[in-house]
């Protein structure tokens, strides 16, 4: 987590009736920042936002369990999306012998684009390879009030710890799966095809002529040289690329919701399937 985080959120939202030509638009509400009066979104009158005050109350409840410490908050798109980051305080977390820093992130939006959700992100200390995992700890639509109590917090921690154990076991098994150049090429090809669909610019048909995919290939070779010709080395090659080689103006958000995260998810799914095939 390299980018500076805010220690607190010093603003919140208010709901206002939507006025059109001095007439209230029935069924619609405006969500407005209370510090600068900027409009964040227009939503239905049944929309139940999670305020910044409630988000901070939620992070406080999690830190009081003693398992996490609050790292801070981040806001994107002028506050339309707000993120809270908490770090797991356990000191001996390891993935295949390498120290792992583990984070819990809480995401909330005021523009209707995302649910209120909780997920995890990891950073291997050996080279600061960062990746947001596919562990969805909690998710809730903005269609009812968020009730925060000790039981809810306990349930969230239980789900988090259960999924985390499965996640760590997956990486342990990845280290046992042998990988050759043909498999490396297949993963890069799948990443290239995925990004080609996303891009409006003309992309090379063959990944071997794409500068970014050549850089990805070199990152994979670098990590597999250190970690071995296995699925764990392959995955770390991808996360090295998304962490160190990709240029992202909003690196933290990209790791969670952006292109870097999509590439990491593709690699995680690909390497997990290699593990499943090897076990069959």
Rosetta silent file (secondary structure, phi, psi, omega in degrees, C-alpha in Angstrom):
SEQUENCE: XXXXXXXXXXXXXXXXXXXXXXXXXXXXXXXXXXXXXXXXXXXXXXXXXXXXXXXXXXXXXXXXXXXXXXXXXXXXXXXXXXXXXXXXXXXXXXXXXXXXXXXXXXXXXXXXXXXXXXXXXXXXXXXXXXXXXXXXXXXXXXXXXXXXXXXXXXXXXXXXXXXXXXXXXXXXXXXXXXXXXXXXXXXXXXXXXXXXXXXXXXXXXXXXXXXXXXXXXXXXXXXXXXXXXXXXXXXXXXXXXXXXXXXXXXXXXXXXXXXXXXXXXXXXXXXXXXXXXXXX
SCORE:     score description
SCORE:     0.000 S_00000001
   1 L     0.000   86.061 -170.807    0.000    0.000    0.000 S_00000001
   2 L   -88.681  -33.352 -175.457    2.309    2.744   -1.231 S_00000001
   3 L   -72.075  148.864 -178.481   -0.052    5.620   -1.909 S_00000001
   4 L   -67.380  134.642  177.761   -0.875    7.989    0.939 S_00000001
   5 L  -107.665  154.208  176.773   -4.138    7.232    2.709 S_00000001
   6 E   -83.897  136.850 -179.736   -6.343    9.630    4.636 S_00000001
   7 L   -69.391  -22.426  179.562   -6.508    8.918    8.387 S_00000001
   8 L  -154.967  172.057  174.383  -10.223    9.729    8.429 S_00000001
   9 L  -108.826  112.717 -174.083  -13.105   10.893    6.243 S_00000001
  10 L   -98.062   25.099  175.254  -13.933   14.480    7.176 S_00000001
  11 L  -146.466  165.734  177.483  -17.061   14.724    5.045 S_00000001
  12 L  -144.468 -164.460 -177.355  -20.291   12.839    4.564 S_00000001
  13 E  -120.904  162.319  168.264  -23.370   12.868    2.366 S_00000001
  14 E  -137.695  150.123  178.880  -26.890   14.176    2.508 S_00000001
  15 E   -99.003  131.397  179.629  -29.952   13.119    0.547 S_00000001
  16 E  -128.859  146.968  174.091  -31.967   15.831   -1.184 S_00000001
  17 E   -62.474  144.300  179.596  -35.161   15.742   -3.260 S_00000001
  18 E   -85.472  121.282 -178.712  -34.462   16.100   -6.976 S_00000001
  19 E  -104.227  127.550  174.865  -35.847   19.370   -8.306 S_00000001
  20 E  -128.094  117.610 -177.130  -36.605   19.832  -12.022 S_00000001
  21 L    54.072   46.162  178.494  -38.080   23.187  -13.073 S_00000001
  22 L    62.494   18.534  178.210  -38.868   23.940   -9.429 S_00000001
  23 E  -121.790  135.189  178.858  -40.851   20.711   -9.188 S_00000001
  24 E   -70.639  127.906  176.333  -39.875   17.721   -7.062 S_00000001
  25 E   -82.623  103.166 -177.965  -39.181   14.638   -9.203 S_00000001
  26 E   -62.830  133.407  177.353  -41.093   11.951   -7.332 S_00000001
  27 E    94.378   -2.570 -179.947  -39.121    8.721   -6.962 S_00000001
  28 E  -126.634  147.315  176.070  -35.672   10.273   -7.308 S_00000001
  29 E  -134.658  151.575  176.225  -33.149   11.582   -4.783 S_00000001
  30 E  -104.459  134.753  173.357  -29.830   13.420   -5.104 S_00000001
  31 E  -101.012  121.309 -172.602  -26.774   12.344   -3.103 S_00000001
  32 E  -126.519  139.258  172.706  -24.673   15.428   -2.317 S_00000001
  33 E   -67.556  138.942 -177.521  -21.375   15.916   -0.461 S_00000001
  34 L   -88.335   -3.550  179.728  -21.949   18.002    2.644 S_00000001
  35 L   -97.453  -34.835 -178.349  -18.561   19.763    2.488 S_00000001
  36 L  -126.800    3.331  177.369  -18.551   21.168   -1.043 S_00000001
  37 L    62.594   22.360  177.330  -22.153   20.515   -2.180 S_00000001
  38 L   -76.685  138.206  177.287  -21.009   18.495   -5.192 S_00000001
  39 E   -75.302  125.187  178.655  -23.592   16.150   -6.674 S_00000001
  40 E   -95.104  -37.276  178.618  -22.390   12.532   -6.436 S_00000001
  41 E  -172.889  167.858  172.626  -25.357   10.786   -8.046 S_00000001
  42 E  -118.154  124.648 -173.778  -29.093   10.625   -8.607 S_00000001
  43 E  -130.289  169.946  176.156  -30.725    7.487   -7.247 S_00000001
  44 E   -71.563  158.634 -176.434  -34.155    6.023   -6.631 S_00000001
  45 L   -72.251   -5.412  175.600  -35.983    6.950   -3.446 S_00000001
  46 L   -94.787   -1.883 -178.436  -35.572    3.360   -2.208 S_00000001
  47 L   -70.441  130.955 -179.802  -31.776    3.605   -2.365 S_00000001
  48 L  -115.572   93.934 -179.527  -30.135    3.213    1.058 S_00000001
  49 L   -70.337  155.005  171.166  -26.592    4.634    0.985 S_00000001
  50 L   -97.934  111.436 -176.323  -23.956    3.670    3.523 S_00000001
  51 L   -67.899  161.913  175.669  -22.739    6.963    4.937 S_00000001
  52 H   -62.929  -34.745  178.194  -19.093    7.683    5.653 S_00000001
  53 H   -62.069  -41.198  179.684  -19.968    7.814    9.346 S_00000001
  54 H   -70.999  -36.837  176.386  -21.355    4.277    9.159 S_00000001
  55 H   -60.880  -45.008 -179.875  -18.331    3.098    7.156 S_00000001
  56 H   -68.203  -34.375  175.350  -15.981    4.468    9.817 S_00000001
  57 H   -63.528  -37.711  179.494  -18.110    2.911   12.554 S_00000001
  58 H   -66.872  -44.803  178.526  -17.789   -0.406   10.717 S_00000001
  59 H   -64.546  -35.061  178.019  -13.987   -0.148   10.449 S_00000001
  60 H   -64.466  -40.342  178.637  -13.865    0.751   14.139 S_00000001
  61 H   -63.947  -36.249  179.301  -15.832   -2.403   15.006 S_00000001
  62 H   -71.185  -40.068 -179.456  -13.357   -4.510   13.010 S_00000001
  63 H   -69.949  -28.756  179.716  -10.286   -2.959   14.630 S_00000001
  64 L   -68.816  -15.440  176.030  -11.760   -3.491   18.095 S_00000001
  65 L   -71.543  -17.505 -179.391  -11.596   -7.258   17.480 S_00000001
  66 L    87.096   -3.734 -178.217   -7.815   -6.934   17.722 S_00000001
  67 L   -89.450  -20.318 -175.581   -7.225   -8.725   14.398 S_00000001
  68 E  -134.526  156.650  169.852   -6.805   -5.615   12.223 S_00000001
  69 E  -123.431  141.125 -178.715   -5.416   -2.111   12.329 S_00000001
  70 E   -74.794  124.719  177.213   -6.838    0.702   10.238 S_00000001
  71 E   -89.466  -30.990  179.222   -4.424    1.902    7.556 S_00000001
  72 E   143.047 -171.874 -175.250   -6.667    4.690    6.280 S_00000001
  73 E  -124.079  155.239  176.526   -9.183    5.722    3.653 S_00000001
  74 E  -136.837  147.946  177.019   -9.067    6.534   -0.034 S_00000001
  75 E  -132.933  143.268 -176.715  -11.635    8.242   -2.255 S_00000001
  76 E  -127.732  157.569  178.111  -11.988    8.189   -6.027 S_00000001
  77 H    52.457   47.886  177.186  -13.978   10.132   -8.608 S_00000001
  78 H    61.035   28.083  176.351  -14.428   13.089   -6.236 S_00000001
  79 H    99.200    3.056  178.554  -15.820   10.823   -3.538 S_00000001
  80 L   -68.102  -27.492  175.670  -18.198    8.707   -5.599 S_00000001
  81 E  -125.632  132.655  179.594  -16.208    5.674   -4.446 S_00000001
  82 E  -125.143  137.558 -179.585  -14.711    5.366   -0.965 S_00000001
  83 E  -127.236  140.608  172.770  -12.317    2.670    0.223 S_00000001
  84 E  -117.966  139.934 -178.475  -11.102    1.725    3.679 S_00000001
  85 E  -121.379  129.019  176.551   -7.965   -0.380    4.197 S_00000001
  86 E  -125.403  141.966 -178.684   -7.204   -2.498    7.257 S_00000001
  87 E  -105.622  134.516  174.808   -4.081   -4.588    7.799 S_00000001
  88 E   -65.725  126.779 -174.880   -4.060   -8.032    9.380 S_00000001
  89 L   -82.476   -7.785  179.248   -1.964   -7.700   12.550 S_00000001
  90 L   -64.627  132.739 -170.884   -0.801  -11.350   12.519 S_00000001
  91 L   -94.497  -11.778 -174.177    2.964  -11.316   12.032 S_00000001
  92 L  -113.303   28.272  177.797    3.655  -14.834   10.728 S_00000001
  93 L   -71.600  126.785 -178.482    1.443  -14.958    7.646 S_00000001
  94 E  -137.981  144.340  171.227    3.319  -16.787    4.900 S_00000001
  95 E  -116.156  111.063 -179.195    2.633  -18.011    1.384 S_00000001
  96 L    51.751   42.791  175.567    4.967  -20.872    0.497 S_00000001
  97 L    89.407  -10.659 -179.489    7.534  -19.658    3.002 S_00000001
  98 E   -98.722  135.466  178.066    7.404  -15.987    1.970 S_00000001
  99 E   -60.101  140.709 -176.944    6.052  -13.386    4.355 S_00000001
 100 E  -129.988  125.508  172.846    2.718  -12.025    3.230 S_00000001
 101 E   -90.490  128.363 -173.698    1.103   -8.749    4.235 S_00000001
 102 E  -118.618  134.979 -176.831   -2.641   -9.157    4.184 S_00000001
 103 E  -124.735  147.719  170.790   -5.225   -6.406    3.934 S_00000001
 104 E  -107.953  127.298  176.646   -8.954   -6.188    4.276 S_00000001
 105 E  -117.090  142.352  178.580  -10.530   -3.533    2.079 S_00000001
 106 E  -116.995  121.734 -178.176  -14.031   -2.156    2.378 S_00000001
 107 E  -110.873  139.543  178.680  -15.515   -0.568   -0.708 S_00000001
 108 E  -144.189  144.456  178.473  -18.520    1.711   -0.888 S_00000001
 109 E  -128.960  151.707  176.505  -20.022    3.797   -3.672 S_00000001
 110 L  -111.453    4.082 -177.730  -22.461    6.673   -3.789 S_00000001
 111 L  -111.699    9.500  176.675  -23.119    6.505   -7.525 S_00000001
 112 L    79.188    5.171 -176.539  -24.807    3.102   -7.679 S_00000001
 113 L   -82.839  -25.703 -175.869  -21.910    1.444   -9.530 S_00000001
 114 L  -139.534  150.495  173.164  -20.826   -0.908   -6.748 S_00000001
 115 L   -73.188  166.524  165.140  -22.268   -2.671   -3.759 S_00000001
 116 E   -72.762  122.109 -172.439  -20.977   -2.168   -0.260 S_00000001
 117 E  -146.282  156.940  177.705  -18.398   -4.943   -0.187 S_00000001
 118 E  -127.370  132.035  177.854  -15.467   -6.381    1.707 S_00000001
 119 E  -141.236 -173.262 -179.806  -12.578   -8.248    0.102 S_00000001
 120 E  -125.065  153.506  174.225   -8.925   -9.044    0.684 S_00000001
 121 E  -136.620  147.885 -177.973   -5.655   -7.939   -0.851 S_00000001
 122 E  -129.180  156.370  176.937   -2.186   -9.392   -0.343 S_00000001
 123 E  -142.572  111.783  177.603    1.376   -8.226   -0.793 S_00000001
 124 E   -70.838  126.611 -175.678    4.287  -10.667   -0.800 S_00000001
 125 L   -66.468  -27.868 -175.371    7.101   -9.063    1.166 S_00000001
 126 L   -57.985  -33.545  178.989    9.796  -10.705   -1.003 S_00000001
 127 L  -149.655   15.434  178.842    9.161   -8.290   -3.865 S_00000001
 128 L    58.670   31.140  174.045    6.016   -6.387   -2.884 S_00000001
 129 E   -67.760  121.406 -176.055    3.955   -8.201   -5.501 S_00000001
 130 E  -107.714  140.499  174.262    0.423   -7.006   -4.852 S_00000001
 131 E  -153.965  138.484  173.565   -2.791   -8.715   -5.778 S_00000001
 132 E   -88.765  121.987 -175.604   -6.390   -8.421   -4.756 S_00000001
 133 E   -77.326  172.066  179.307   -7.679  -11.917   -4.216 S_00000001
 134 E   -87.949   13.000 -178.460  -11.000  -13.285   -5.318 S_00000001
 135 E   -78.021  105.156  175.173  -12.097  -13.680   -1.694 S_00000001
 136 E   -93.141  105.832 -174.992  -15.400  -11.866   -1.361 S_00000001
 137 E   -80.686  -35.846 -176.317  -15.937  -11.684    2.360 S_00000001
 138 E  -158.428  142.521  178.829  -19.124   -9.622    2.371 S_00000001
 139 E  -150.970  137.120 -178.459  -21.363   -7.923   -0.183 S_00000001
 140 E  -148.664  131.828  174.997  -24.606   -5.986    0.171 S_00000001
 141 L   -71.607  158.652  178.608  -26.787   -4.015   -2.226 S_00000001
 142 L   -88.019   56.556 -179.061  -27.872   -0.511   -1.288 S_00000001
 143 L  -120.969    3.013  176.288  -31.500   -1.548   -0.901 S_00000001
 144 L  -157.955  162.305 -178.744  -31.776   -1.784    2.886 S_00000001
 145 L   -65.477  141.993  175.700  -30.108   -0.345    5.964 S_00000001
 146 L   -86.311  114.107 -179.299  -26.744   -1.809    6.947 S_00000001
 147 L   -95.935  116.920 -177.840  -27.068   -3.107   10.485 S_00000001
 148 L  -106.045  117.646  176.567  -23.705   -3.275   12.255 S_00000001
 149 L  -146.526  175.638 -176.434  -23.514   -5.357   15.427 S_00000001
 150 H   -61.184  -35.207 -179.088  -21.167   -7.812   17.126 S_00000001
 151 H   -66.749  -42.205  178.616  -22.846  -10.802   15.465 S_00000001
 152 H   -62.737  -46.086  179.884  -22.378   -9.365   11.963 S_00000001
 153 H   -61.729  -42.529  178.923  -18.708   -8.584   12.669 S_00000001
 154 H   -62.796  -41.442  179.378  -18.157  -12.095   14.084 S_00000001
 155 H   -64.576  -41.037 -179.899  -19.757  -13.690   11.010 S_00000001
 156 H   -63.698  -43.855  179.101  -17.591  -11.609    8.669 S_00000001
 157 H   -65.753  -36.212  178.308  -14.397  -12.615   10.480 S_00000001
 158 H   -64.255  -45.324  178.208  -15.460  -16.270   10.424 S_00000001
 159 H   -63.586  -42.977  179.686  -16.032  -16.163    6.641 S_00000001
 160 H   -58.390  -49.683 -177.589  -12.748  -14.291    6.171 S_00000001
 161 H   -67.763  -36.046  178.659  -10.686  -16.846    8.113 S_00000001
 162 H   -65.749  -46.839 -179.234  -12.379  -19.821    6.436 S_00000001
 163 H   -69.847  -32.362 -179.991  -11.790  -18.520    2.917 S_00000001
 164 H   -63.854  -40.870  179.455   -8.263  -17.421    3.781 S_00000001
 165 H   -62.997  -39.933  176.934   -7.267  -20.976    4.754 S_00000001
 166 H   -64.709  -40.747 -179.416   -8.547  -22.300    1.424 S_00000001
 167 H   -61.637  -46.721 -179.650   -6.693  -19.525   -0.375 S_00000001
 168 H   -65.413  -38.433  179.016   -3.353  -20.307    1.303 S_00000001
 169 H   -63.850  -36.781  178.743   -3.764  -24.035    0.610 S_00000001
 170 H   -59.461  -43.634 -179.826   -4.329  -23.272   -3.076 S_00000001
 171 H   -68.705  -35.548  176.739   -0.950  -21.530   -3.297 S_00000001
 172 H   -60.760  -40.900 -179.572    0.774  -24.389   -1.477 S_00000001
 173 H   -74.558  -29.836  176.712   -0.565  -26.797   -4.096 S_00000001
 174 H   -59.345  -35.513 -177.202    0.373  -24.450   -6.969 S_00000001
 175 L   -63.924  -19.710 -177.488    4.035  -24.841   -5.998 S_00000001
 176 L   -92.747   -5.852 -176.202    3.789  -28.566   -6.808 S_00000001
 177 L   -94.657  117.138 -179.977    2.418  -28.085  -10.338 S_00000001
 178 E   -72.969  144.308 -177.817    5.080  -28.119  -13.049 S_00000001
 179 L  -131.859  132.759  176.497    4.822  -25.510  -15.818 S_00000001
 180 L  -111.820  178.848 -175.579    6.513  -25.506  -19.236 S_00000001
 181 H   -62.275  -31.802  179.735    6.884  -22.811  -21.898 S_00000001
 182 H   -62.814  -40.478  179.796    3.735  -23.968  -23.691 S_00000001
 183 H   -69.852  -39.498  177.348    1.646  -23.247  -20.582 S_00000001
 184 H   -59.691  -46.528 -179.890    3.324  -19.858  -20.092 S_00000001
 185 H   -61.861  -37.646 -178.788    2.505  -18.926  -23.680 S_00000001
 186 H   -65.149  -42.400  178.656   -1.110  -20.030  -23.237 S_00000001
 187 H   -64.203  -45.833 -179.731   -1.644  -17.791  -20.211 S_00000001
 188 H   -61.408  -39.801  177.991   -0.085  -14.772  -21.934 S_00000001
 189 H   -60.857  -42.762 -179.613   -2.258  -15.430  -24.994 S_00000001
 190 H   -66.740  -39.190  176.333   -5.400  -15.472  -22.830 S_00000001
 191 H   -63.718  -43.616 -179.497   -4.393  -12.220  -21.113 S_00000001
 192 H   -61.672  -44.267  178.765   -3.677  -10.621  -24.500 S_00000001
 193 H   -63.306  -42.903  179.214   -7.061  -11.670  -25.897 S_00000001
 194 H   -60.322  -45.365 -178.928   -8.839  -10.368  -22.795 S_00000001
 195 H   -71.565  -30.469  178.689   -7.133   -6.975  -23.020 S_00000001
 196 H   -64.812  -37.098  177.311   -7.702   -6.773  -26.787 S_00000001
 197 H   -65.900  -30.851 -176.796  -11.443   -6.999  -26.240 S_00000001
 198 H   -80.928  -25.722 -169.964  -11.213   -4.127  -23.752 S_00000001
 199 L   -93.558  137.922  175.053   -9.101   -1.805  -25.873 S_00000001
 200 L   -83.040  -19.472  179.456  -10.390    0.491  -28.611 S_00000001
 201 L   -75.785  153.991  178.784   -6.886    0.800  -30.032 S_00000001
 202 L   -69.887  125.292 -178.963   -5.684   -1.649  -32.664 S_00000001
 203 L  -107.847  147.291  174.747   -3.829   -4.481  -30.932 S_00000001
 204 L   -59.595  139.376  178.955   -1.334   -6.909  -32.511 S_00000001
 205 L   -67.643  -32.160 -178.476   -3.015  -10.205  -33.343 S_00000001
 206 L  -104.799  126.825 -177.498   -0.029  -12.127  -32.014 S_00000001
 207 H   -62.380  -24.159 -176.571    1.020  -11.459  -28.413 S_00000001
 208 H   -69.080  -11.331  176.435    4.673  -12.001  -29.365 S_00000001
 209 H  -107.836    6.332  178.724    4.616   -8.630  -31.186 S_00000001
 210 L   -94.134  118.727 -179.280    2.896   -6.764  -28.334 S_00000001
 211 H   -55.711  -40.725 -178.340    5.399   -4.759  -26.220 S_00000001
 212 H   -67.540  -37.491 -179.538    3.277   -5.090  -23.065 S_00000001
 213 H   -74.514  -29.542  173.446    2.920   -8.860  -23.475 S_00000001
 214 H   -66.034  -40.503  176.299    6.653   -9.225  -24.103 S_00000001
 215 H   -62.598  -41.301  176.889    7.198   -7.344  -20.834 S_00000001
 216 H   -61.480  -43.084  179.488    4.752   -9.735  -19.135 S_00000001
 217 H   -60.968  -42.164  179.501    6.659  -12.705  -20.575 S_00000001
 218 H   -65.937  -37.180  177.958    9.940  -11.337  -19.231 S_00000001
 219 H   -64.527  -40.327  178.542    8.374  -10.805  -15.789 S_00000001
 220 H   -64.525  -45.053  178.922    7.185  -14.422  -15.748 S_00000001
 221 H   -60.605  -39.303 -179.448   10.626  -15.704  -16.749 S_00000001
 222 H   -61.925  -48.435 -176.475   12.170  -13.576  -13.999 S_00000001
 223 H   -72.486  -36.784  179.097    9.925  -14.930  -11.254 S_00000001
 224 H   -68.843  -27.024  175.110   10.028  -18.548  -12.431 S_00000001
 225 H   -64.927  -36.879 -179.430   13.812  -18.373  -12.363 S_00000001
 226 H   -82.790  -38.277 -170.808   13.589  -17.498   -8.658 S_00000001
 227 H  -104.056   -9.579  179.494   10.585  -19.619   -7.660 S_00000001
 228 L   103.402  161.980  179.629   10.853  -22.554  -10.035 S_00000001
 229 L   -81.895   70.885 -178.901    8.997  -23.757  -13.118 S_00000001
 230 E  -139.505  173.099 -175.851    5.719  -24.168  -11.311 S_00000001
 231 H   -65.486  -29.453  177.301    2.276  -22.557  -11.156 S_00000001
 232 H   -67.039  -43.059  176.210    3.268  -20.457   -8.135 S_00000001
 233 H   -63.923  -38.526  178.501    6.188  -18.952  -10.065 S_00000001
 234 H   -62.531  -47.561 -179.845    3.896  -18.365  -13.043 S_00000001
 235 H   -62.245  -42.127 -179.995    1.340  -16.512  -10.927 S_00000001
 236 H   -66.523  -29.114  174.956    4.041  -14.393   -9.279 S_00000001
 237 H   -62.702  -39.396  178.757    5.371  -13.462  -12.700 S_00000001
 238 H   -68.616  -45.054 -179.027    1.985  -11.979  -13.521 S_00000001
 239 H   -69.138  -28.304  171.957    1.698  -10.118  -10.212 S_00000001
 240 H   -61.878  -44.574 -179.373    5.234   -8.778  -10.675 S_00000001
 241 H   -61.786  -48.915 -176.687    4.093   -7.377  -14.014 S_00000001
 242 H   -70.942  -25.200 -179.176    0.889   -5.814  -12.660 S_00000001
 243 H   -86.373  -42.690 -169.815    2.668   -4.412   -9.594 S_00000001
 244 H  -108.445  -27.918 -172.887    5.941   -3.134  -11.051 S_00000001
 245 H  -100.338  -31.372  179.241    5.646   -2.876  -14.837 S_00000001
 246 L   -74.510  144.610  179.131    2.149   -1.545  -15.476 S_00000001
 247 L  -102.151  113.091 -178.399    1.719    2.212  -15.235 S_00000001
 248 L  -127.751  124.062  178.587   -1.349    3.087  -13.194 S_00000001
 249 L   -69.740  -25.112  177.597   -2.219    6.579  -12.014 S_00000001
 250 L  -124.786   73.049 -170.254   -4.445    5.007   -9.348 S_00000001
 251 H   -58.767  -42.996 -176.390   -2.400    1.935   -8.486 S_00000001
 252 H   -65.224  -45.163  179.944   -4.331    0.883   -5.398 S_00000001
 253 H   -65.277  -35.615  179.029   -7.714    1.111   -7.104 S_00000001
 254 H   -64.864  -34.896  178.555   -6.365   -0.735  -10.149 S_00000001
 255 H   -66.645  -25.843 -175.803   -5.257   -3.604   -7.917 S_00000001
 256 H   -97.476  -44.245 -174.126   -8.783   -3.909   -6.574 S_00000001
 257 L  -127.602  -10.500 -171.477  -11.100   -3.052   -9.440 S_00000001
 258 L   -93.950 -159.901 -175.825   -9.016   -2.059  -12.456 S_00000001
 259 H   -61.687  -40.803 -179.859   -7.071   -3.700  -15.272 S_00000001
 260 H   -58.906  -41.009  179.940   -4.321   -4.996  -13.000 S_00000001
 261 H   -67.524  -37.138  178.719   -6.869   -6.840  -10.912 S_00000001
 262 H   -64.564  -39.510  177.390   -8.507   -8.367  -13.995 S_00000001
 263 H   -66.133  -43.859  178.821   -5.134   -9.672  -15.152 S_00000001
 264 H   -61.868  -41.016  178.603   -4.383  -11.055  -11.685 S_00000001
 265 H   -63.161  -41.017  177.382   -7.791  -12.751  -11.547 S_00000001
 266 H   -59.961  -45.138 -178.805   -7.158  -14.326  -14.942 S_00000001
 267 H   -66.908  -40.820 -179.701   -3.798  -15.647  -13.716 S_00000001
 268 H   -63.695  -44.265  178.604   -5.233  -16.904  -10.429 S_00000001
 269 H   -63.980  -43.371 -179.114   -8.034  -18.760  -12.223 S_00000001
 270 H   -61.909  -47.892 -177.696   -5.607  -20.168  -14.806 S_00000001
 271 H   -71.090  -32.488  175.945   -3.117  -21.408  -12.206 S_00000001
 272 H   -65.154  -38.763  178.033   -5.871  -22.804   -9.987 S_00000001
 273 H   -67.205  -36.667  175.879   -7.144  -24.854  -12.927 S_00000001
 274 H   -58.936  -40.603  178.868   -3.620  -26.152  -13.546 S_00000001
 275 H   -64.050  -42.745 -179.810   -3.637  -27.358   -9.947 S_00000001
 276 H   -65.513  -41.423  178.364   -7.012  -29.043  -10.402 S_00000001
 277 H   -63.238  -39.551 -177.866   -5.901  -30.782  -13.611 S_00000001
 278 H   -66.878  -29.581 -178.642   -2.723  -32.001  -11.920 S_00000001
 279 H   -81.871  -14.047 -178.246   -4.777  -33.511   -9.068 S_00000001
 280 L   -93.171    0.000    0.000   -7.082  -35.421  -11.427 S_00000001
